[in-house]
Amino acid sequence: MALITITGYPCSGKSRRAAQLKEHLERRLADATYSGPSLSVTVLSDDTLNIDRAAYNDSRSEKPARGTLFTAIQRHMGGGTIVIVDSLNYIKGFRYQIMKVRVCTVYVLAPPEQCKEWNAMREDGRAYAPETVMKKPSSMVRWDSPLFTTVPADDIWRAATAGMVKPPNTGTQAVAKAPTDALRTLESTAASLVAALLSEQASSGSLGGTRTLSLSPTNRPRITLPPRTTTLSELQRLKRQFVALHKRAITLGTTEKGAVDWSEERVAEKFVAYLEENMRP
């Protein structure tokens, strides 16, 4: 429903502001005068996700830490949740990546030198590396806008419940997952089509032209062949290329709009189109 990103220097007071903001939003949602949809408020932080502060010391450990945070954000971004992200969020590229639906950014201001001093004084094992570089948010970019440098609770409430809906980027689009038998369907359908094509070519005795291949009573794709004999080695090579091309979409998902059809009929249509485009004349 809404995403509120808390950002600022280590020890600038982000967690306290996140807790205050959560309390205020829950109080507004419980108010008798509120007539909007039923919403809940969730705070995601390094502490709630068991991310060690040392994970931000170098890029190799930071990448999986940010991946954990990003996955949690996606998991909680349901239709009835206001998510408050209480973390450093100091990389502007990450703030862009997590931009989704209604969003606002709260930049907790505090003198950098004072924050470094407070961070160095921590004895609870939750201090960040002193060389952490803060990429300050900007109200001029859409993924940080609207940007608040104080905590005007009423303004944040309006941004979260009635603010402008921003279009999701590719990093936050829902990924359509293929069915569990998609890889088997891909392999078997492509192999059956190659066998049917060779059989049709041998039985007809003619070269090239448009042929109807019978894979099953309901799956009879048509293919236009070049005016020559198509060899088994050529078809096997093109089949391997086709399967490798589509394996990534099966294992990682696809951002293709609409439902992705992995039925035998649709796979056969795709393979026929691939063959017609890639077979040499």
Backbone bond lengths (Angstrom), bond angles and torsions (degrees), N, CA, C in turn:
res aa  C-N    CA-C-N  psi(-1)  N-CA   C-N-CA  omega(-1)  CA-C   N-CA-C  phi
1 M - - - 1.461 - - 1.523 110.90 -
2 A 1.336 117.48 -50.69 1.459 120.34 -178.26 1.512 110.02 -152.85
3 L 1.311 115.29 150.63 1.453 121.75 -178.45 1.514 109.07 -129.76
4 I 1.333 116.64 122.57 1.462 122.57 177.66 1.520 107.39 -114.65
5 T 1.316 117.20 117.08 1.457 122.61 -176.66 1.529 109.75 -99.48
6 I 1.320 116.41 121.12 1.469 121.86 175.81 1.522 108.00 -96.58
7 T 1.319 117.86 128.46 1.452 121.06 179.62 1.522 110.12 -139.07
8 G 1.315 115.95 158.06 1.463 120.44 -179.61 1.514 110.46 158.96
9 Y 1.313 116.50 173.35 1.463 122.02 -179.98 1.539 110.05 -65.20
10 P 1.329 117.58 154.98 1.464 119.97 172.74 1.528 110.67 -55.43
11 C 1.322 116.79 136.25 1.473 123.49 178.53 1.524 113.17 67.75
12 S 1.337 117.14 22.44 1.467 119.07 177.31 1.524 111.92 -85.86
13 G 1.339 118.07 -8.10 1.458 121.15 178.21 1.523 113.49 106.23
14 K 1.317 117.10 22.65 1.466 120.63 -176.61 1.526 112.07 -62.77
15 S 1.328 117.16 -46.08 1.469 120.16 -176.31 1.520 111.67 -64.55
16 R 1.323 116.13 -37.58 1.468 118.84 178.29 1.524 110.20 -65.81
17 R 1.332 116.77 -43.45 1.463 119.83 179.07 1.535 110.64 -64.37
18 A 1.331 117.15 -38.58 1.462 120.27 178.99 1.533 110.58 -62.77
19 A 1.335 116.59 -41.93 1.463 120.64 179.41 1.527 110.59 -65.97
20 Q 1.341 116.79 -41.72 1.461 120.37 178.30 1.521 111.18 -63.23
21 L 1.328 115.09 -41.74 1.464 119.79 -178.87 1.528 110.79 -67.10
22 K 1.329 116.88 -40.59 1.475 120.31 177.39 1.524 110.42 -60.87
23 E 1.330 116.16 -44.50 1.469 120.35 179.65 1.524 111.00 -61.25
24 H 1.331 116.77 -42.89 1.469 120.56 -179.10 1.524 110.95 -65.62
25 L 1.339 117.61 -45.71 1.460 120.47 -178.55 1.518 111.32 -63.80
26 E 1.333 117.37 -41.06 1.463 120.28 178.89 1.522 110.68 -65.25
27 R 1.328 116.52 -36.10 1.459 119.39 178.18 1.534 110.67 -66.56
28 R 1.342 117.12 -40.06 1.466 120.68 178.38 1.530 111.19 -67.29
29 L 1.332 116.79 -38.04 1.464 119.84 179.82 1.527 112.18 -68.13
30 A 1.340 116.31 -31.42 1.466 120.82 -179.78 1.519 112.84 -84.29
31 D 1.329 117.05 -8.87 1.461 121.06 -177.83 1.531 110.17 -65.35
32 A 1.332 115.48 141.88 1.467 120.30 -177.69 1.521 112.37 -65.06
33 T 1.318 117.72 -21.92 1.465 120.45 -178.31 1.524 112.52 -83.28
34 Y 1.341 117.06 -10.54 1.466 119.75 -179.58 1.520 109.35 -77.02
35 S 1.339 116.50 127.19 1.465 120.93 -176.66 1.531 112.38 -121.96
36 G 1.314 117.17 12.36 1.460 120.45 -178.76 1.514 112.59 -82.14
37 P 1.321 116.79 -169.41 1.469 121.22 -179.38 1.524 111.99 -67.21
38 S 1.318 116.19 158.19 1.466 121.00 178.19 1.525 109.20 -72.50
39 L 1.343 116.39 121.63 1.463 121.70 -176.00 1.523 110.51 -129.08
40 S 1.306 116.09 153.28 1.460 122.24 171.86 1.528 107.89 -120.90
41 V 1.329 116.27 160.63 1.462 121.86 -179.02 1.520 108.93 -119.69
42 T 1.323 117.88 127.38 1.454 123.27 -179.05 1.524 109.95 -125.91
43 V 1.331 116.29 136.70 1.461 121.67 175.22 1.523 108.24 -107.19
44 L 1.325 116.05 124.75 1.460 121.96 174.24 1.519 108.72 -108.94
45 S 1.315 116.45 128.28 1.459 120.26 -177.62 1.522 109.68 -144.53
46 D 1.334 115.48 172.03 1.462 119.90 175.92 1.525 110.55 -59.50
47 D 1.329 116.71 -36.02 1.463 120.31 -178.70 1.528 111.54 -69.54
48 T 1.335 117.64 -45.26 1.464 120.11 -178.05 1.530 111.68 -68.11
49 L 1.341 116.48 -25.15 1.467 120.64 -179.37 1.531 112.30 -100.55
50 N 1.342 116.49 5.81 1.474 121.90 179.23 1.530 112.68 56.91
51 I 1.333 115.84 42.02 1.470 121.48 176.16 1.520 108.05 -95.20
52 D 1.318 116.19 119.01 1.463 120.72 -178.86 1.523 110.27 -70.38
53 R 1.336 116.22 142.99 1.472 119.84 179.24 1.527 111.63 -60.38
54 A 1.326 116.90 -29.39 1.464 121.01 -179.17 1.526 111.60 -66.11
55 A 1.334 117.75 -14.42 1.465 120.44 179.36 1.525 111.58 -64.02
56 Y 1.339 116.87 -22.08 1.461 120.41 -178.40 1.529 112.46 -91.84
57 N 1.335 116.84 7.68 1.461 119.79 -177.30 1.523 113.01 -74.91
58 D 1.347 117.34 -29.02 1.462 119.75 178.06 1.521 108.94 -147.35
59 S 1.325 115.86 161.27 1.465 121.29 -172.92 1.520 112.71 -66.17
60 R 1.336 118.18 -30.75 1.462 120.43 -177.41 1.529 111.80 -65.74
61 S 1.325 116.97 -39.62 1.466 119.82 179.39 1.533 111.80 -87.19
62 E 1.334 116.23 -23.38 1.464 119.24 -178.17 1.530 111.72 -71.80
63 K 1.329 116.93 -35.36 1.466 120.24 -177.13 1.530 112.08 -58.44
64 P 1.345 120.04 -50.74 1.472 118.77 177.57 1.524 112.78 -66.57
65 A 1.343 117.58 -28.90 1.471 119.91 177.78 1.527 110.15 -65.60
66 R 1.333 116.25 -45.65 1.461 119.43 177.27 1.518 111.05 -66.69
67 G 1.345 117.13 -32.05 1.456 120.22 175.92 1.522 112.14 -63.72
68 T 1.335 116.31 -39.63 1.468 121.07 176.84 1.528 110.72 -62.17
69 L 1.337 115.78 -44.06 1.461 120.67 179.52 1.526 110.52 -64.35
70 F 1.331 116.85 -44.63 1.457 121.18 -178.61 1.530 111.10 -63.01
71 T 1.337 117.00 -41.59 1.462 120.91 178.63 1.527 110.97 -62.82
72 A 1.335 115.78 -41.16 1.472 119.34 179.01 1.523 111.05 -64.86
73 I 1.327 117.03 -37.74 1.464 120.58 178.15 1.522 109.90 -62.55
74 Q 1.330 116.87 -47.73 1.463 120.48 179.14 1.528 111.54 -60.00
75 R 1.340 115.90 -39.59 1.466 120.19 -178.06 1.527 111.88 -66.65
76 H 1.323 117.25 -33.45 1.463 120.50 -176.04 1.529 113.58 -93.09
77 M 1.344 117.25 -8.62 1.456 118.83 -175.92 1.520 111.40 -81.53
78 G 1.315 115.96 61.39 1.449 120.73 175.35 1.515 110.72 -84.14
79 G 1.322 115.87 -179.67 1.453 119.54 -177.49 1.510 114.35 -69.96
80 G 1.325 118.53 -16.43 1.456 119.56 -175.97 1.509 113.77 -121.24
81 T 1.342 118.45 33.20 1.460 121.10 -175.83 1.527 111.34 -131.27
82 I 1.332 115.77 134.01 1.463 122.12 167.50 1.522 106.04 -100.88
83 V 1.321 117.15 116.47 1.454 122.13 -176.13 1.536 109.39 -102.33
84 I 1.324 115.43 125.22 1.468 121.64 174.57 1.523 107.20 -105.33
85 V 1.326 116.43 118.32 1.468 121.28 -177.96 1.521 108.63 -97.12
86 D 1.323 115.78 103.66 1.469 122.30 -177.60 1.522 108.71 -101.43
87 S 1.327 116.04 89.46 1.456 121.75 178.18 1.520 107.30 -150.34
88 L 1.333 116.77 -179.38 1.464 118.21 177.64 1.523 111.11 -57.67
89 N 1.353 116.57 -47.77 1.473 121.81 -179.32 1.524 110.80 47.15
90 Y 1.324 116.13 39.61 1.463 120.47 -171.04 1.527 113.18 -90.07
91 I 1.340 117.60 -5.39 1.458 121.17 178.05 1.522 108.35 -99.18
92 K 1.332 116.54 120.79 1.460 119.16 -174.87 1.527 111.64 -64.81
93 G 1.358 116.57 -30.27 1.456 119.10 177.14 1.521 112.02 -62.81
94 F 1.346 117.26 -35.19 1.460 120.85 178.54 1.522 110.40 -71.52
95 R 1.333 116.92 -38.04 1.466 119.25 177.58 1.526 110.35 -63.74
96 Y 1.328 117.17 -34.88 1.461 120.18 175.70 1.528 110.06 -67.83
97 Q 1.330 116.69 -40.88 1.465 121.00 -176.76 1.520 111.79 -62.18
98 I 1.340 116.91 -37.49 1.462 119.13 -175.33 1.521 112.30 -90.83
99 M 1.345 117.13 2.73 1.456 119.78 179.00 1.515 109.88 -63.54
100 K 1.305 117.51 126.82 1.460 120.70 -179.87 1.523 109.84 -161.72
101 V 1.320 115.94 139.21 1.456 123.67 175.92 1.534 109.79 53.37
102 R 1.318 117.97 -141.21 1.465 119.04 178.76 1.519 108.63 -77.71
103 V 1.317 115.87 137.27 1.460 118.33 -172.65 1.523 109.84 -148.33
104 C 1.311 115.86 147.33 1.459 120.60 167.52 1.523 107.43 -146.10
105 T 1.316 115.27 159.17 1.456 121.44 -178.96 1.519 109.02 -120.22
106 V 1.331 115.95 133.12 1.462 121.68 177.00 1.528 107.65 -112.00
107 Y 1.319 116.59 113.96 1.458 122.56 179.46 1.526 107.73 -99.03
108 V 1.331 116.10 109.22 1.465 120.94 -177.28 1.532 108.06 -80.95
109 L 1.309 114.77 107.00 1.463 120.27 -176.24 1.521 111.68 -81.10
110 A 1.306 115.25 137.18 1.467 122.83 174.26 1.526 106.45 -163.03
111 P 1.348 119.21 148.52 1.462 120.85 179.63 1.531 111.05 -57.98
112 P 1.339 118.46 126.36 1.475 120.93 -177.48 1.526 113.67 -54.59
113 E 1.332 117.39 -41.76 1.457 119.79 -178.83 1.527 111.43 -66.47
114 Q 1.332 115.86 -37.33 1.458 119.67 177.45 1.528 110.68 -65.86
115 C 1.336 116.44 -40.06 1.465 120.62 177.81 1.527 111.04 -62.20
116 K 1.329 116.63 -42.08 1.469 120.64 179.08 1.529 110.48 -62.54
117 E 1.340 115.57 -39.42 1.465 119.56 179.54 1.523 110.73 -65.83
118 W 1.339 116.71 -45.70 1.463 120.20 178.20 1.527 111.21 -62.34
119 N 1.344 116.37 -40.85 1.461 121.29 -179.52 1.531 110.81 -63.11
120 A 1.330 116.74 -40.11 1.464 121.20 -179.60 1.532 111.54 -69.23
121 M 1.331 117.10 -25.98 1.455 121.42 -177.51 1.531 112.97 -82.65
122 R 1.321 118.06 -10.32 1.463 120.19 -176.58 1.528 110.05 -66.63
123 E 1.302 115.23 136.46 1.460 121.33 179.79 1.528 112.17 -122.03
124 D 1.343 115.82 14.08 1.464 119.44 -177.29 1.520 112.39 -99.35
125 G 1.341 117.43 9.12 1.458 120.73 179.89 1.510 114.31 75.87
126 R 1.318 117.84 14.15 1.456 121.55 -176.92 1.520 112.27 -115.03
127 A 1.316 117.24 22.26 1.461 121.22 179.05 1.523 110.29 -81.86
128 Y 1.343 115.55 146.89 1.455 120.92 175.47 1.524 109.65 -90.46
129 A 1.328 116.61 164.52 1.461 121.13 178.29 1.529 109.15 -62.70
130 P 1.334 118.49 136.91 1.470 120.80 -176.24 1.514 113.60 -63.79
131 E 1.337 118.30 -21.58 1.467 120.09 -177.16 1.531 112.87 -89.03
132 T 1.333 118.44 11.07 1.456 121.43 178.51 1.516 110.61 -57.95
133 V 1.354 116.33 125.98 1.463 121.93 -177.54 1.524 109.01 -103.20
134 M 1.315 116.18 123.93 1.460 121.73 -176.93 1.522 110.64 -90.94
135 K 1.322 117.18 122.95 1.458 122.41 172.70 1.520 107.64 -93.00
136 K 1.332 116.10 100.48 1.457 120.30 -171.78 1.523 111.67 -64.12
137 P 1.338 117.04 140.10 1.466 120.01 177.03 1.521 111.11 -70.51
138 S 1.315 115.88 160.23 1.464 121.48 -178.65 1.521 109.49 -134.02
139 S 1.307 116.07 135.05 1.462 120.60 177.98 1.528 111.92 -72.80
140 M 1.342 116.89 -6.92 1.463 120.93 -178.29 1.529 112.81 -82.47
141 V 1.338 117.14 -13.63 1.469 119.87 -179.72 1.521 109.21 -107.84
142 R 1.336 116.07 146.77 1.468 119.42 -170.92 1.520 113.44 -70.27
143 W 1.363 117.34 -26.46 1.468 117.73 -177.62 1.524 112.69 -77.91
144 D 1.331 118.68 -14.12 1.465 122.00 175.22 1.524 112.03 -103.51
145 S 1.307 116.89 -7.59 1.463 121.45 -173.59 1.534 111.01 -97.69
146 P 1.345 118.76 139.89 1.461 126.78 -3.87 1.530 111.91 -72.38
147 L 1.326 115.28 142.38 1.464 121.67 -177.98 1.525 109.46 -108.36
148 F 1.344 115.76 130.22 1.461 121.44 178.46 1.525 108.49 -117.93
149 T 1.320 116.70 131.64 1.465 120.16 178.28 1.522 111.76 -104.40
150 T 1.306 116.05 -2.96 1.466 121.58 168.01 1.531 104.82 -123.10
151 V 1.301 117.67 -167.98 1.461 119.34 177.51 1.520 109.25 -118.59
152 P 1.358 116.57 74.35 1.465 120.27 175.14 1.528 108.80 -76.49
153 A 1.313 116.00 94.80 1.461 120.64 -168.51 1.523 113.01 -56.16
154 D 1.324 117.43 -40.64 1.462 119.94 -177.53 1.528 111.20 -66.92
155 D 1.331 116.91 -39.35 1.467 120.07 179.21 1.533 110.89 -66.13
156 I 1.340 116.58 -40.44 1.460 119.99 178.58 1.524 110.06 -67.06
157 W 1.323 117.26 -37.27 1.454 121.21 176.69 1.530 110.44 -59.46
158 R 1.335 117.74 -45.19 1.463 120.85 179.49 1.528 111.07 -65.68
159 A 1.342 116.86 -39.30 1.469 119.99 -179.93 1.522 111.09 -64.68
160 A 1.343 116.98 -36.74 1.459 121.29 -176.29 1.521 113.09 -79.47
161 T 1.335 117.60 -30.34 1.464 120.07 -174.32 1.520 114.12 -108.13
162 A 1.323 117.93 -20.78 1.472 119.70 -177.38 1.514 112.46 -141.51
163 G 1.313 117.71 15.72 1.454 120.53 -177.17 1.507 112.51 -75.78
164 M 1.334 115.54 174.28 1.461 121.56 179.64 1.521 110.20 -65.03
165 V 1.322 116.26 134.98 1.455 121.27 178.47 1.520 109.04 -84.10
166 K 1.310 117.43 118.37 1.461 122.08 -178.56 1.522 109.89 -92.22
167 P 1.329 118.02 143.14 1.471 119.57 178.97 1.512 110.58 -68.83
168 P 1.343 118.78 139.41 1.461 120.41 178.91 1.512 111.12 -71.36
169 N 1.341 116.60 148.42 1.454 119.82 173.77 1.526 108.85 -92.07
170 T 1.345 116.42 177.46 1.462 119.48 -175.96 1.523 112.24 -62.85
171 G 1.356 117.07 -24.94 1.451 119.52 -179.32 1.510 113.68 -71.66
172 T 1.357 116.15 -20.85 1.461 119.29 -177.35 1.513 113.16 -114.92
173 Q 1.329 118.25 1.90 1.452 119.75 175.93 1.523 110.33 -69.19
174 A 1.326 114.07 144.25 1.467 118.19 176.10 1.523 109.41 -65.72
175 V 1.304 115.67 133.97 1.457 120.41 -178.02 1.524 109.52 -94.95
176 A 1.336 115.20 122.93 1.465 120.28 179.82 1.525 109.35 -76.02
177 K 1.319 116.29 121.53 1.455 121.10 -178.85 1.531 110.37 -93.53
178 A 1.314 115.61 141.40 1.462 121.13 178.26 1.523 109.75 -76.73
179 P 1.345 118.63 154.83 1.464 120.56 176.31 1.524 110.77 -64.95
180 T 1.315 116.58 162.61 1.465 121.14 -173.54 1.528 112.65 -65.01
181 D 1.339 117.88 -26.05 1.457 120.15 -178.71 1.522 112.81 -97.91
182 A 1.333 117.81 14.49 1.469 121.04 -175.25 1.521 111.95 -64.28
183 L 1.336 117.31 -41.18 1.467 120.15 -178.40 1.528 110.53 -65.59
184 R 1.331 116.98 -41.86 1.462 120.46 177.56 1.522 110.52 -62.42
185 T 1.347 116.54 -42.89 1.465 121.05 178.62 1.524 110.88 -62.27
186 L 1.325 116.31 -42.31 1.456 121.10 179.59 1.533 111.25 -60.26
187 E 1.335 115.79 -50.05 1.464 121.09 -177.72 1.528 111.18 -64.81
188 S 1.331 117.29 -49.94 1.468 120.90 -174.23 1.525 111.90 -68.60
189 T 1.337 117.50 -39.35 1.465 120.06 -179.39 1.518 111.07 -67.18
190 A 1.342 116.61 -42.15 1.461 119.93 178.67 1.532 110.75 -63.86
191 A 1.333 117.03 -41.85 1.462 120.91 179.41 1.529 110.94 -65.38
192 S 1.335 116.82 -41.51 1.471 120.75 179.63 1.523 110.95 -65.01
193 L 1.322 116.65 -37.48 1.456 119.70 -179.55 1.531 110.84 -67.98
194 V 1.330 117.22 -39.94 1.467 120.77 176.65 1.530 110.38 -61.14
195 A 1.330 116.84 -45.59 1.463 120.96 179.89 1.527 111.23 -63.38
196 A 1.339 116.63 -42.85 1.465 120.68 -179.88 1.520 111.33 -65.86
197 L 1.312 116.69 -37.12 1.460 120.81 179.63 1.528 111.18 -65.63
198 L 1.326 116.61 -45.23 1.462 120.68 178.75 1.531 111.09 -64.65
199 S 1.323 117.03 -39.50 1.457 121.47 179.36 1.522 110.98 -64.83
200 E 1.333 116.54 -44.19 1.459 121.33 179.05 1.515 111.01 -64.38
201 Q 1.313 116.56 -39.84 1.463 121.30 179.98 1.528 111.09 -65.24
202 A 1.350 116.64 -40.57 1.464 120.98 -179.89 1.524 112.10 -70.55
203 S 1.314 117.72 -38.45 1.470 120.86 -176.36 1.521 112.81 -76.04
204 S 1.324 117.11 -32.79 1.466 119.96 -177.50 1.522 112.31 -79.38
205 G 1.335 117.06 -33.07 1.453 121.31 179.12 1.509 115.02 74.31
206 S 1.351 117.94 -3.03 1.465 121.04 179.42 1.526 110.18 -101.14
207 L 1.327 116.02 163.13 1.459 121.52 -178.24 1.527 110.26 -105.92
208 G 1.325 115.29 136.74 1.452 120.95 173.64 1.511 113.83 67.39
209 G 1.351 114.41 -171.02 1.453 121.53 178.30 1.515 112.60 92.44
210 T 1.314 115.15 -179.96 1.467 121.71 -178.64 1.519 109.96 -92.27
211 R 1.313 116.84 128.25 1.457 122.57 -178.45 1.534 110.24 -124.40
212 T 1.328 114.36 150.92 1.467 120.56 172.90 1.515 107.72 -106.20
213 L 1.323 116.17 123.25 1.463 121.74 -177.64 1.526 109.27 -102.35
214 S 1.300 116.46 134.77 1.464 121.02 -178.47 1.535 109.56 -102.20
215 L 1.336 116.11 102.64 1.465 121.26 176.70 1.521 111.20 -93.59
216 S 1.331 115.95 -31.10 1.466 122.86 177.53 1.521 106.66 -164.19
217 P 1.322 117.83 170.25 1.473 119.03 -179.95 1.525 113.47 -57.35
218 T 1.326 117.52 -28.31 1.464 120.52 -177.92 1.527 113.44 -107.32
219 N 1.326 117.03 -4.50 1.458 120.59 -177.14 1.529 108.95 -121.13
220 R 1.354 116.09 94.98 1.457 121.73 -176.56 1.536 109.43 -130.39
221 P 1.328 117.25 75.13 1.456 120.04 -177.96 1.532 112.13 -71.02
222 R 1.319 116.98 152.93 1.470 123.09 176.59 1.532 108.48 -108.02
223 I 1.329 115.54 139.28 1.456 120.94 -177.64 1.524 109.38 -136.88
224 T 1.332 116.03 141.30 1.462 121.79 176.87 1.520 108.57 -103.54
225 L 1.350 115.90 119.43 1.460 122.01 -175.27 1.525 110.47 -101.46
226 P 1.338 116.64 151.98 1.468 119.55 175.55 1.528 110.52 -69.39
227 P 1.344 117.69 158.84 1.484 121.00 -176.43 1.527 112.98 -76.74
228 R 1.308 116.19 64.80 1.468 122.33 179.21 1.524 107.84 -162.96
229 T 1.322 116.37 173.75 1.466 120.72 176.18 1.525 109.63 -80.20
230 T 1.333 116.35 127.68 1.464 121.49 178.25 1.523 108.62 -92.49
231 T 1.316 116.53 122.95 1.472 120.27 -173.83 1.525 112.15 -87.52
232 L 1.344 113.91 158.86 1.462 120.03 177.95 1.532 110.85 -63.18
233 S 1.322 118.38 -42.14 1.463 120.60 -178.27 1.521 112.09 -62.30
234 E 1.328 116.35 -37.81 1.465 119.79 178.36 1.524 110.95 -66.04
235 L 1.327 115.79 -45.25 1.464 119.71 -179.37 1.526 111.60 -66.37
236 Q 1.330 118.46 -37.58 1.457 121.53 178.67 1.530 110.29 -66.10
237 R 1.330 115.97 -38.55 1.472 119.52 178.68 1.529 110.32 -64.75
238 L 1.319 117.01 -44.84 1.466 120.49 -179.91 1.530 110.97 -67.57
239 K 1.344 116.26 -34.51 1.480 118.79 177.26 1.522 110.81 -64.25
240 R 1.338 117.13 -43.86 1.469 120.35 179.00 1.532 110.72 -61.19
241 Q 1.316 117.12 -41.96 1.463 121.04 178.75 1.530 110.79 -63.55
242 F 1.319 116.69 -43.31 1.463 121.84 -179.20 1.527 111.52 -63.69
243 V 1.329 116.31 -45.64 1.469 120.65 179.90 1.518 110.64 -64.57
244 A 1.345 117.87 -43.82 1.470 120.86 179.17 1.515 111.17 -62.68
245 L 1.327 116.33 -36.48 1.464 120.93 -179.22 1.517 112.06 -64.11
246 H 1.332 116.59 -36.25 1.465 120.69 -175.38 1.528 113.57 -96.53
247 K 1.325 117.86 -10.88 1.460 119.83 178.41 1.518 111.61 -62.12
248 R 1.331 116.61 -38.26 1.468 120.25 -178.01 1.520 111.01 -62.13
249 A 1.334 116.54 -41.31 1.468 119.92 178.69 1.527 111.05 -65.13
250 I 1.341 116.59 -32.20 1.472 120.08 -179.57 1.524 110.78 -73.56
251 T 1.341 117.37 -44.48 1.466 120.56 -174.80 1.520 113.15 -79.76
252 L 1.340 117.72 -33.68 1.464 120.80 -175.89 1.513 113.06 -105.68
253 G 1.330 117.53 -11.13 1.460 119.78 -176.47 1.509 110.02 88.94
254 T 1.333 116.34 172.50 1.450 121.33 -178.61 1.510 109.76 -139.35
255 T 1.339 116.50 149.81 1.472 121.26 176.43 1.521 110.45 -97.71
256 E 1.343 116.61 16.51 1.459 121.19 176.98 1.522 109.38 -60.44
257 K 1.351 116.89 133.98 1.457 120.51 -176.37 1.524 110.37 -68.27
258 G 1.319 114.94 143.73 1.445 120.90 178.98 1.520 112.62 81.64
259 A 1.317 115.13 178.55 1.458 120.41 -179.73 1.525 110.26 -71.84
260 V 1.304 116.87 137.53 1.459 121.99 179.13 1.530 107.94 -93.26
261 D 1.344 116.63 123.54 1.461 122.04 -175.18 1.529 109.36 -96.89
262 W 1.340 116.55 115.52 1.461 121.65 178.12 1.533 110.81 -110.70
263 S 1.320 117.20 29.22 1.464 120.87 177.66 1.530 109.27 -72.47
264 E 1.353 116.23 162.52 1.462 120.74 -179.98 1.531 111.13 -60.45
265 E 1.335 117.14 -39.00 1.465 120.65 -179.61 1.523 111.33 -63.56
266 R 1.340 115.76 -43.36 1.468 119.11 -177.92 1.527 111.17 -71.43
267 V 1.338 117.89 -38.43 1.466 120.77 177.24 1.522 109.97 -63.18
268 A 1.339 117.12 -40.80 1.462 120.82 178.63 1.530 110.60 -62.72
269 E 1.326 117.53 -41.41 1.468 121.15 178.26 1.528 110.88 -61.65
270 K 1.333 116.04 -43.43 1.464 119.97 179.83 1.533 111.35 -64.91
271 F 1.340 116.80 -41.36 1.465 120.51 -178.41 1.530 110.40 -67.97
272 V 1.334 116.96 -39.35 1.467 120.45 177.06 1.531 110.18 -61.00
273 A 1.323 116.34 -45.70 1.468 119.79 178.83 1.520 111.07 -62.27
274 Y 1.344 116.43 -38.50 1.463 120.49 179.22 1.528 110.71 -65.98
275 L 1.345 117.47 -42.80 1.462 121.12 179.29 1.526 111.21 -63.43
276 E 1.327 116.57 -46.37 1.467 119.97 -178.04 1.527 112.01 -62.97
277 E 1.335 115.71 -30.72 1.458 119.46 -179.35 1.524 112.65 -80.94
278 N 1.343 117.20 -29.54 1.465 119.82 -170.43 1.532 114.85 -109.44
279 M 1.329 118.88 -11.34 1.454 118.96 176.54 1.532 110.01 -72.49
280 R 1.328 116.27 134.30 1.463 119.28 179.82 1.526 109.70 -69.30
281 P 1.342 117.92 149.84 1.473 121.38 -177.88 1.534 111.54 -60.92
